[in-house]
Amino acid sequence: MKKYLLIYFFLFFNNEILALEKENIIKNLRSINNLSFDFEQNINGEKERGNCILKYPKKILCKYNSDKEKILVSNGRYIVIKTINSHYIYNIKKTPLNLILNKKFILDKIQNTKGKIIDNKFMKFNFLENEYEVNLFFDKNNYNLVGWQSIDIYQNLSITFISSIVKNIKIDENIFDLPEQN
């Protein structure tokens, strides 16, 4: 009987911790209007680094540390990926970023999804929406978003880690204007 009580207590206590962690993540996310961060992105083993400014909902500007002068920018409706030699434009609704950059969607999903603690450092939320599966990772200590994992529009596994996060900075809205094609 003691064994069953101990198991019940452990499960109850663990669920209470998960619920508290989840509420703290939600509270933190609600307080954020925008983020500035460094990133490392791994797409099928090819790593790229850079920095981004994200403004909810669905706006982002990322400058990659590369000789190709690569940038990714979204105005909330379209995403442009531009380098010295190429220029690609996508409807954001046809990419996983449509979900990842949508704070309201993330809050709703976290509220209705049971998270999972990873290595006692991160809390992971997994959700499937339309044809996209997305994993979001939050730091268990400060409740900040620390990365995501998804399958990109070319069916490549894309893993993004973020660091050096600064919240609610002053932003010039013009940075989210889409660049013109060369």
BALOBA-1460 file (C-alpha; in Angstrom, 3 decimals):
// residues 182
<rec num="1" residu="m" x="0.000" y="0.000" z="0.000"/>
<rec num="2" residu="k" x="2.848" y="2.401" z="0.823"/>
<rec num="3" residu="k" x="4.322" y="1.740" z="-2.612"/>
<rec num="4" residu="y" x="1.100" y="2.847" z="-4.313"/>
<rec num="5" residu="l" x="0.827" y="5.935" z="-2.141"/>
<rec num="6" residu="l" x="4.404" y="6.859" z="-2.980"/>
<rec num="7" residu="i" x="3.758" y="6.436" z="-6.725"/>
<rec num="8" residu="y" x="0.554" y="8.484" z="-6.460"/>
<rec num="9" residu="f" x="2.355" y="11.225" z="-4.516"/>
<rec num="10" residu="f" x="5.188" y="11.310" z="-7.087"/>
<rec num="11" residu="l" x="2.774" y="11.553" z="-10.031"/>
<rec num="12" residu="f" x="0.675" y="14.210" z="-8.292"/>
<rec num="13" residu="f" x="3.756" y="16.256" z="-7.332"/>
<rec num="14" residu="n" x="5.224" y="15.928" z="-10.841"/>
<rec num="15" residu="n" x="1.963" y="17.108" z="-12.438"/>
<rec num="16" residu="e" x="1.847" y="20.083" z="-10.061"/>
<rec num="17" residu="i" x="5.406" y="21.070" z="-11.028"/>
<rec num="18" residu="l" x="4.571" y="20.788" z="-14.733"/>
<rec num="19" residu="a" x="1.466" y="22.938" z="-14.266"/>
<rec num="20" residu="l" x="3.439" y="25.599" z="-12.392"/>
<rec num="21" residu="e" x="6.215" y="25.604" z="-15.015"/>
<rec num="22" residu="k" x="3.639" y="25.917" z="-17.776"/>
<rec num="23" residu="e" x="1.885" y="28.847" z="-16.063"/>
<rec num="24" residu="n" x="5.212" y="30.645" z="-15.601"/>
<rec num="25" residu="i" x="6.045" y="30.158" z="-19.286"/>
<rec num="26" residu="i" x="2.636" y="31.532" z="-20.271"/>
<rec num="27" residu="k" x="3.004" y="34.525" z="-17.947"/>
<rec num="28" residu="n" x="6.478" y="35.291" z="-19.323"/>
<rec num="29" residu="l" x="5.380" y="34.921" z="-22.947"/>
<rec num="30" residu="r" x="2.385" y="37.213" z="-22.419"/>
<rec num="31" residu="s" x="4.744" y="39.969" z="-21.231"/>
<rec num="32" residu="i" x="6.815" y="39.869" z="-24.442"/>
<rec num="33" residu="n" x="6.039" y="42.061" z="-27.448"/>
<rec num="34" residu="n" x="9.346" y="41.510" z="-29.213"/>
<rec num="35" residu="l" x="12.700" y="39.778" z="-28.848"/>
<rec num="36" residu="s" x="16.217" y="40.293" z="-30.043"/>
<rec num="37" residu="f" x="18.410" y="37.195" z="-30.029"/>
<rec num="38" residu="d" x="21.342" y="35.327" z="-31.525"/>
<rec num="39" residu="f" x="20.628" y="32.022" z="-33.187"/>
<rec num="40" residu="e" x="22.214" y="28.858" z="-34.439"/>
<rec num="41" residu="q" x="20.202" y="27.002" z="-37.035"/>
<rec num="42" residu="n" x="20.872" y="23.450" z="-38.135"/>
<rec num="43" residu="i" x="19.111" y="22.259" z="-41.289"/>
<rec num="44" residu="n" x="20.037" y="18.688" z="-42.155"/>
<rec num="45" residu="g" x="23.499" y="19.120" z="-40.634"/>
<rec num="46" residu="e" x="24.265" y="22.508" z="-42.227"/>
<rec num="47" residu="k" x="24.750" y="25.085" z="-39.485"/>
<rec num="48" residu="e" x="24.233" y="28.811" z="-39.821"/>
<rec num="49" residu="r" x="24.450" y="31.566" z="-37.232"/>
<rec num="50" residu="g" x="23.202" y="35.099" z="-36.958"/>
<rec num="51" residu="n" x="20.881" y="37.391" z="-35.067"/>
<rec num="52" residu="c" x="17.202" y="38.215" z="-35.249"/>
<rec num="53" residu="i" x="14.607" y="40.684" z="-34.137"/>
<rec num="54" residu="l" x="11.162" y="39.144" z="-33.712"/>
<rec num="55" residu="k" x="7.998" y="41.184" z="-33.207"/>
<rec num="56" residu="y" x="4.752" y="39.431" z="-32.451"/>
<rec num="57" residu="p" x="2.733" y="38.578" z="-34.414"/>
<rec num="58" residu="k" x="4.684" y="37.016" z="-37.271"/>
<rec num="59" residu="k" x="7.321" y="39.660" z="-37.983"/>
<rec num="60" residu="i" x="10.995" y="38.795" z="-37.988"/>
<rec num="61" residu="l" x="14.287" y="40.007" z="-39.405"/>
<rec num="62" residu="c" x="17.283" y="37.661" z="-39.294"/>
<rec num="63" residu="k" x="20.745" y="38.525" z="-40.527"/>
<rec num="64" residu="y" x="23.006" y="35.543" z="-41.062"/>
<rec num="65" residu="n" x="26.743" y="35.622" z="-40.408"/>
<rec num="66" residu="s" x="27.779" y="34.593" z="-43.910"/>
<rec num="67" residu="d" x="29.601" y="35.836" z="-46.952"/>
<rec num="68" residu="k" x="26.354" y="35.558" z="-48.912"/>
<rec num="69" residu="e" x="24.784" y="38.459" z="-46.960"/>
<rec num="70" residu="k" x="21.782" y="36.246" z="-46.252"/>
<rec num="71" residu="i" x="18.727" y="37.745" z="-44.591"/>
<rec num="72" residu="l" x="15.299" y="36.396" z="-43.736"/>
<rec num="73" residu="v" x="12.492" y="38.902" z="-43.227"/>
<rec num="74" residu="s" x="8.778" y="38.541" z="-42.629"/>
<rec num="75" residu="n" x="6.264" y="41.357" z="-42.670"/>
<rec num="76" residu="g" x="3.620" y="39.092" z="-41.132"/>
<rec num="77" residu="r" x="2.197" y="37.966" z="-44.482"/>
<rec num="78" residu="y" x="5.231" y="36.964" z="-46.535"/>
<rec num="79" residu="i" x="8.733" y="35.725" z="-45.852"/>
<rec num="80" residu="v" x="11.673" y="36.684" z="-48.033"/>
<rec num="81" residu="i" x="15.006" y="34.902" z="-47.933"/>
<rec num="82" residu="k" x="17.589" y="36.943" z="-49.802"/>
<rec num="83" residu="t" x="21.279" y="36.455" z="-50.517"/>
<rec num="84" residu="i" x="23.658" y="38.120" z="-52.953"/>
<rec num="85" residu="n" x="22.643" y="35.600" z="-55.641"/>
<rec num="86" residu="s" x="19.068" y="34.632" z="-54.790"/>
<rec num="87" residu="h" x="15.696" y="35.962" z="-53.708"/>
<rec num="88" residu="y" x="12.869" y="33.698" z="-52.508"/>
<rec num="89" residu="i" x="9.419" y="34.796" z="-51.347"/>
<rec num="90" residu="y" x="6.918" y="32.573" z="-49.507"/>
<rec num="91" residu="n" x="3.467" y="33.072" z="-48.116"/>
<rec num="92" residu="i" x="4.048" y="32.753" z="-44.354"/>
<rec num="93" residu="k" x="0.945" y="30.526" z="-44.079"/>
<rec num="94" residu="k" x="2.828" y="27.878" z="-46.052"/>
<rec num="95" residu="t" x="5.698" y="27.697" z="-43.549"/>
<rec num="96" residu="p" x="6.080" y="26.545" z="-39.928"/>
<rec num="97" residu="l" x="7.059" y="30.137" z="-39.034"/>
<rec num="98" residu="n" x="3.370" y="30.967" z="-39.358"/>
<rec num="99" residu="l" x="2.945" y="29.042" z="-36.102"/>
<rec num="100" residu="i" x="6.283" y="29.748" z="-34.414"/>
<rec num="101" residu="l" x="5.944" y="33.539" z="-34.790"/>
<rec num="102" residu="n" x="2.305" y="33.663" z="-33.670"/>
<rec num="103" residu="k" x="2.258" y="34.349" z="-29.917"/>
<rec num="104" residu="k" x="-1.520" y="33.941" z="-29.563"/>
<rec num="105" residu="f" x="-1.370" y="30.545" z="-31.258"/>
<rec num="106" residu="i" x="1.566" y="29.465" z="-29.062"/>
<rec num="107" residu="l" x="-0.207" y="30.581" z="-25.887"/>
<rec num="108" residu="d" x="-3.349" y="28.663" z="-26.859"/>
<rec num="109" residu="k" x="-1.342" y="25.539" z="-27.676"/>
<rec num="110" residu="i" x="0.726" y="25.663" z="-24.493"/>
<rec num="111" residu="q" x="-2.426" y="26.165" z="-22.442"/>
<rec num="112" residu="n" x="-3.969" y="23.044" z="-23.969"/>
<rec num="113" residu="t" x="-0.879" y="20.852" z="-24.263"/>
<rec num="114" residu="k" x="0.946" y="18.912" z="-21.618"/>
<rec num="115" residu="g" x="4.611" y="19.849" z="-21.656"/>
<rec num="116" residu="k" x="7.517" y="17.559" z="-21.070"/>
<rec num="117" residu="i" x="10.643" y="18.302" z="-19.042"/>
<rec num="118" residu="i" x="13.884" y="17.555" z="-20.907"/>
<rec num="119" residu="d" x="17.138" y="16.984" z="-18.976"/>
<rec num="120" residu="n" x="15.667" y="18.946" z="-16.056"/>
<rec num="121" residu="k" x="16.637" y="22.119" z="-18.008"/>
<rec num="122" residu="f" x="13.996" y="22.622" z="-20.661"/>
<rec num="123" residu="m" x="10.281" y="22.310" z="-21.077"/>
<rec num="124" residu="k" x="9.161" y="21.075" z="-24.482"/>
<rec num="125" residu="f" x="5.765" y="21.563" z="-26.053"/>
<rec num="126" residu="n" x="4.903" y="19.558" z="-29.142"/>
<rec num="127" residu="f" x="1.977" y="20.285" z="-31.407"/>
<rec num="128" residu="l" x="0.718" y="19.354" z="-34.814"/>
<rec num="129" residu="e" x="-1.214" y="21.938" z="-36.791"/>
<rec num="130" residu="n" x="-2.299" y="21.358" z="-40.371"/>
<rec num="131" residu="e" x="0.713" y="19.576" z="-41.885"/>
<rec num="132" residu="y" x="3.274" y="21.118" z="-39.506"/>
<rec num="133" residu="e" x="4.730" y="19.498" z="-36.416"/>
<rec num="134" residu="v" x="6.515" y="21.965" z="-34.165"/>
<rec num="135" residu="n" x="8.475" y="21.502" z="-30.943"/>
<rec num="136" residu="l" x="9.033" y="24.607" z="-28.832"/>
<rec num="137" residu="f" x="11.652" y="24.604" z="-26.065"/>
<rec num="138" residu="f" x="11.619" y="26.900" z="-23.040"/>
<rec num="139" residu="d" x="14.253" y="27.359" z="-20.346"/>
<rec num="140" residu="k" x="12.947" y="25.811" z="-17.129"/>
<rec num="141" residu="n" x="14.661" y="28.457" z="-14.974"/>
<rec num="142" residu="n" x="13.822" y="31.767" z="-16.678"/>
<rec num="143" residu="y" x="10.873" y="30.558" z="-18.846"/>
<rec num="144" residu="n" x="12.300" y="32.078" z="-22.026"/>
<rec num="145" residu="l" x="11.898" y="30.487" z="-25.416"/>
<rec num="146" residu="v" x="15.258" y="28.890" z="-26.251"/>
<rec num="147" residu="g" x="14.505" y="27.245" z="-29.570"/>
<rec num="148" residu="w" x="12.270" y="25.286" z="-31.875"/>
<rec num="149" residu="q" x="12.312" y="22.315" z="-34.165"/>
<rec num="150" residu="s" x="10.186" y="21.802" z="-37.260"/>
<rec num="151" residu="i" x="10.165" y="20.420" z="-40.762"/>
<rec num="152" residu="d" x="10.695" y="23.195" z="-43.307"/>
<rec num="153" residu="i" x="8.837" y="23.624" z="-46.588"/>
<rec num="154" residu="y" x="11.404" y="21.410" z="-48.355"/>
<rec num="155" residu="q" x="10.848" y="18.606" z="-45.789"/>
<rec num="156" residu="n" x="14.185" y="19.275" z="-44.068"/>
<rec num="157" residu="l" x="14.540" y="18.993" z="-40.313"/>
<rec num="158" residu="s" x="15.218" y="22.504" z="-39.031"/>
<rec num="159" residu="i" x="16.485" y="23.035" z="-35.478"/>
<rec num="160" residu="t" x="16.983" y="26.559" z="-34.152"/>
<rec num="161" residu="f" x="18.644" y="27.449" z="-30.839"/>
<rec num="162" residu="i" x="18.380" y="30.999" z="-29.558"/>
<rec num="163" residu="s" x="20.511" y="32.824" z="-26.989"/>
<rec num="164" residu="s" x="21.432" y="36.325" z="-25.763"/>
<rec num="165" residu="i" x="17.738" y="37.161" z="-25.567"/>
<rec num="166" residu="v" x="16.665" y="40.766" z="-24.980"/>
<rec num="167" residu="k" x="12.950" y="41.447" z="-24.485"/>
<rec num="168" residu="n" x="10.803" y="44.403" z="-25.484"/>
<rec num="169" residu="i" x="13.355" y="46.602" z="-27.195"/>
<rec num="170" residu="k" x="12.511" y="49.711" z="-29.216"/>
<rec num="171" residu="i" x="12.084" y="48.670" z="-32.857"/>
<rec num="172" residu="d" x="11.855" y="50.636" z="-36.089"/>
<rec num="173" residu="e" x="8.882" y="49.011" z="-37.872"/>
<rec num="174" residu="n" x="10.549" y="49.609" z="-41.247"/>
<rec num="175" residu="i" x="13.003" y="46.758" z="-40.620"/>
<rec num="176" residu="f" x="10.181" y="44.341" z="-41.479"/>
<rec num="177" residu="d" x="9.659" y="45.810" z="-44.952"/>
<rec num="178" residu="l" x="10.362" y="43.156" z="-47.551"/>
<rec num="179" residu="p" x="13.528" y="43.712" z="-49.587"/>
<rec num="180" residu="e" x="13.171" y="44.177" z="-53.299"/>
<rec num="181" residu="q" x="14.403" y="41.536" z="-55.692"/>
<rec num="182" residu="n" x="17.783" y="42.242" z="-57.356"/>
